Amino acid sequence: MGTTAGWSRLPVGRREHRQDVVLALVLAAGLAVTTTLSGSAGTYGDDQAAWWVSAAFVVANAAPIAFRRRWPMTVAVVSALAFTATQLLHVPEVLLINFTLFIALYTVGAWCSDRIRAEVVRWVVIGGMFAWLFLAIAFGWAVPSALPERDGSLIPPVIALSLLNVLINVIYFGAAWYAGNRAWASAVARHQLDERTAELAAERERNAAQAVTIERVRIARELHDVVAHHVSLMGVQAGAARRVIGRDPDQATASLGVVEESARTAVEELRRMLGTLRSDEHDTGADQATDGSGEGRRDAPSTEGLGRIRELADAARTAGHPTAFVIVGVERDVPPTVSAVAYRVVQEAVTNVLKHAGPAARADVRVRYLADGVEVEVTDDGRGEAGAGRRVNDATGSGLGHVGMRERVAAVGGRIEIGPRARGGYLVRAWLPTT
């Protein structure tokens, strides 16, 4: 069997040691009773051992059991010697000492972690017992008058008795061996089950921590998408109002109106997003509705999707950037998650136009409906000093906005291209699958 690496059933606690002591006391009481009764019945006749010898061997057979799980292999050897001496000295006890030896052998198989030594000790004990049995049989055969001959018997009595003794011992020692090994195998299985249970519990904790982290990232991304766009638009319009408030009050009023509308929209979207997050805290897996993509409401962003992209183009145009909006292909329904990702990508790209492309930059927003997906594209010509700096600083796409766009597109199995154009300006193009 080999040694079970890294694990042992021993040592055991005080509770198990108390149980062994109680078992030893019960066996001692039982041995005292059966020895007294067998002695009174004259089991060995005149060859019976003296009472004090019988008392000593009652203790010798029972006492080792109190230490069976502390030193199991030593107890097995001592029990075997006590068993043999009890028989040789004609102590009138032939019943419960069979239980003491059985328990000792069983304990070796059930509790010893060193399986090789456990097998060796049991083989030595059992081999010694069978050697003693065969010697007894041989001496019995040497005395033909030990059993009367019976004419017509199928098997001679001496041979029949010998075979019966061998069979009884095979069953006895085989049962002790098998019971001990089964108890050990069961303990190993329980240990492995406990380990797997602990691993699953640790995995659940890791998954819960990961889920919290993912949720935090999602909230951060939503906040970035909602706040950055509107705040950028408000900043551009506020700056425009400041510059023209003295010479063109009407234009300043219009710009301030855009600021007010952007602020109101940002607050509404934040309120909607927070409402979704609160409802997610109370939803269970069974209560979550699913959309066409098979994802629950928990993953649905707080936007309407492709239908609101035109509003983004209008907002950029209002902010002073000439912006064209074009739909290519036949409009059709797309999965809500894909629609929301498309909106967020365009929103982030338009926000970057407002922040980085320069005050005179022109932008183009396109939505293409393809056979196997939908493609959104935002480009600008990057005119002005801000646009030149943006081409240098954002070429690697390492900003939070770029990371968020890439993660969103990857989550739905799409592709995204972000970077400066050869003829100037900047390009954001994302293809999102719809099938």
N, C-alpha and C positions, 0 to 999 in steps of 0.2 A: 504493500500500500504506500510506503514512503512516509515521510514526515510532512504534516500539514504546516507549510511555511507561514510564519508570522502569526499563528493563532494557537491557543491552547485552552482547553476547558479547565485546566488547573493553573494556579491554586483556586480553591473555592472559598466562599466566605464562612463566617461563623454559623450561619443558619444551616448550611449543609453539614458542617462538623457536628452540630447538635443533633441533627437527624441521624447521623451515623452512630453517635453515642447511644441514642434511644434505641436504634435497631440492635446494637450489640447487647444492651440490657435485656431487651425482649428475647433475643436468642438465648442469652444466658439463662433466663428464667425457664424458657422452654426446654433447654438442654437439661437443666436440673430436674425438671419434672419427668421427662422421658427417660433419663438415666435412672432415676429412682424407681420408676415403674418397671423398666426392663430388668434392673437388678433384682427387684422383688419377684419378677417372673422367672428368674434363673436363666437368663439368656445364654450365658457361658458356663453355667453349672458351677463346678468346683474351681474352674480356671478363671473365674471372674476376678477383676482387679479389686484392690482394697478401696474402701469408700473415699479415703483421702486422695488416692490416685485418680479416681473418677471425678472428684471435685476439682482437682488441679486441671484435668483435661477439659472439664466444662469451661473453665476460665480460658484455657489455651485455645479453644476453638472459637469462643465468642469474642474475646477481647480484641483480636486483630481487626474485626469488622469495624470497630470504632475509629480506626485509622485508614479505612479502605480508600478514601479519596485524598488522603494526605500522602500516603506512600503505597499506591495500588500494587505495584509489582512485588514489593517486599511482603505486603500482606498476602498476596497470592502464594508465594513460596512458603511463608510461615503457616498459612492455613493448610496447605498440602501436607507439610510435615506433621502438623497436629492431627490431621485426618488419618494419616498413616499410623502414627504412634497410637492413636485411640484404638484402631483395629488390632494392632500387634499386641498391645497390652491388655486386650479383652475388656476394655471399658464398656459397660453395658449401654451403649448408645449407638443405634444403627439408623436413626431417622433424621434428626435435625442437623447432624454434622454434614449430611449431603447438601443441605441448604447453605451452610457456611462456606463450603468449598465452591459451590455454584456461584454465590454472590461475589466471592473473591475473584474468580475467573472472569465473571461478567464485568466487574469493575475495571479490570485491566483492558478489556476490549472497548469498553464504553468511555473511558476517561483519559487514557494515556495518549498524549499527542505524538510521541515517538512511536510510530506504528511498527517499525522494524523491531525495536526492543519488545514491544507488546506481543508481537507474534512469537519471538524467540522464547520469552518467559512462558507463554501459554504452551508452546510446543514442549518445552522442558518439563513443565508440570504434568501435562497430559501424557507425554512419553514415559515419565517415571511411573505414573499410575498404571498404565497398561503393562509396563514391565513387571510391576508388582503383581498385577492380575495374572499374567501369564506364568509367573513363578508359582503363584498359588494354585493355578490349574495344573501345572506340571507336578507339583507335590501331591495334589489330589489324585492324579492319575497313577502316581507311584503306590497308592494304597488302594488296591482293587476292592477291598471290603468296605470302602467308605460309603458306597451306595449299593443297595441290593440289585442283583441282576433280575431283570424281568423278561421272561420268555415271551416272544411274540411282539416286543416293542419295535416300533419302526426305527427309532434311534436309541442307542444305548443310553441309560440315564446319565452316566458320567459325561459323555459327549454332549448330551442335551443340556445339562446344567452349565457346562462350560460355555457353549454357544449362547445360552441365555444371558450369562454374566457379561460376555463380550458385547452382545447387542444392547443390553441396558447401559453399559458404560459408553458405547458409541453414541447412543441417543442423549445421554446425560451431558457428556462433554461437547458434543456437537451443538446441543441447544445453548449451552453457556457461551460457546464461541460465536454462534450466529446472533444471539441476543445482544452480546456486547458490540459486535460489529454494526448491527442495525442501529443501536443507540448512538454510536459514534457518527454514523452516516447521517442520522437524523439531526444530531447536534451541528454537524458541519453545514447541512442544508439550512438550518435555522440561522446560523451565523452568516451564511452567504445572503440569505433573504434580508437579514437586518442590515448588512452592508449595502445591498441594493436599495433598500428603503431609505437609508441615510443618504446615499448618493442621489436618489430621486428628490429627497427633501432639499438637499443642497442645490440641485439643479433647478428646483422650483424657486428657491430663493434667488438664484442667479437670474432666472428668467424674469422674476418680479422686478429685480433691480434694473435689469435691462429694459423692461417695459416702462419703468419710471423714466429712465434716461431717454428712451425714444419719445415718450410723451412730452418730456421737457423740450426736446429738440423740435417736435412738431409745434408746440406752443410758441417757441421762439421764432420758428419759421413763419407761422401765421402772423405773429405780432410784427415781424419785419415786413412781410408783404403788405399788411394793412396800413401800418404806420408810415413806412418809408415813402410809399407812393404819395399819399395825401400830404404828408408833411413837406415833401419835396415840392409838390405843386403849390402848397401854401407859401413856401419860401420864395418861389419864383414870382408868384403873383403879388406878394407883399413887397418884394423888391421893385417890381414894375410899378406898383402904386406909389411907392416912395419917390421914384424918379420922375413921374409925370403929374404928381398931385398939384404942383404949382401951375403948370401950363395947360393941363388937360384933366380937369376934375372929373369929367364923365368917364374917361378911361380909367382913372384911379378908382372911381366908384365901381366900375365893372370888375376890376381886378380884386377889389376887396370883397365883392359878391362871390367871386370864385373861391376866395379864401374861406369865406363863411360856409359855402356849400361843401367844400372839401373837408372842413372841420366837422360839419354835421354828418357827412358820409362816413368819415373815419370813426366817429363815435358810434354810429349805428352798426358798423361792421364789428367794432370791438364788442359792443353789447351782444350782437348775434353770436360771435365766437365764444364769449364767456358763457352765454346761455347754453351753447352746445356742449362746452366742457362740463358745466354743472350737470346737465342731463346725462352725460356719459358716466359720471360718478355713480349714478343711481341705476343705470341700465344694467341688466343682466344679459348673458349671451343669448338667452331665449327671446329676450324682448327686442333685440336689435334688428331693425329692418334691414334688408339687403337690397342693393341696387342691381342694375344689369351686369355689373362687373363682378358680382359675387362678394363685394366688400360691404361691411356693415356701415351704419351711420357714423360710427366712431371715426371712420377715416374720411368722411365727407367734409371738405373745407366749407367755409362760410361764404361762398360766392355762388353766383348763378351760372358761371362758366362762359362758354363761347358767346352767348347772347349779349354779354356785357363788354366784349372787347371793343365794340364801336364806341362805348362811353370813354374808354381809355384814350382812343384816338382823338375824340372830341376834347378831352381834358388837356391833352398835349397841345392841341390847336388853340384852345383858349389861353394856355400859358404862353403863347407867342411863338410856338414852333409850327411852321406849316407842315401839316401832317395829312397824308393820304391814307385812306382805308379801303382795301380792296378784298372782295371775296371771290375766290376762283373755284369753279366747280359748283355742283348742285348741293345746297345745304341739306343736311340730314341730321337725324338724332345720333348722338354718340354717347357712349357710356358716361355717366355723371362724373366719375373720377377723372377720366381723360379730359372731359370738358373743363373741369376745375383746374387741372394741371395746365392746360393750354392758357386759361385766363391768367393764372399766376405767372407763367413765363412771360406773357406779353406785358403784364403789369410791372414786373421787375425790369424788363427791357425798356419800357417807356419811362420808368422812374430814372433809369440810368441815362437816358437821353436828356431828361430835364436837369439832372445833376452834373453831367460830364460833357455833353456834346457841344456846349456853347450856346449863347443866346440866339444866334442866327441859324442854328442847325435845322435842317429839314429832315423829317422822319417819314418812313413808309411802314405801314402795318398791313400785313397780308395774312389771310386765312385761306388755305387750300384744302379742299375736300378731295382726297385721293381714294383709289379703289380699296386700299387696305388700311387707310389711316387718315389722319388729319394733320396738316402741317401749318405751323404759325411762324411768321417771320417778321422781325422788326429790324429795320436798317436806318442809318442816318448818315449824313455826309460829313459830320464832325467838324463843322466850320468853327473857327475861333480858337483862342488859346486854351480854353478848358478842354476842347476836343482833342488837341494835340497831346496835352498831358495825359488825358484819359487813355489814348492809344498806347502810350508807353507803360502806364501803371497797371492797366487791366488786361494786358495781353496774355498773362498767365492764367487768368480766370481764378484767382485765389481768394477773391473777396467773399464775404458771407452771402451776398446775393447770388453770385455765380455758383457757389457750392449748393445753395438751396435749389436753384434751377436744375442743376445736374442731378441732385438727389430725387427731386420730384419726377423728372423725366425717366430716370432709371427705375423708379418704383413701379411705373406702368409699362416697362419694357420698351421705352422709346429711345431715340437718339437725339443729341443736341449738338449744335455747332455754335461756338462763341468765339469771337475774335475780330480783329481789325480787317477791313476790306482792302484789297490791293489798290483800288482807286481812291481811297480815303474814306473815313467814316468807320462805322462799326456794324457788325452783323450778329444777330441772334436768330437762329433757325432751329426749330424743334419739330421732329416727326414723332407722332404718337399713334400707336396702333389702335384700331377700332374693332378688330376681329379677333 
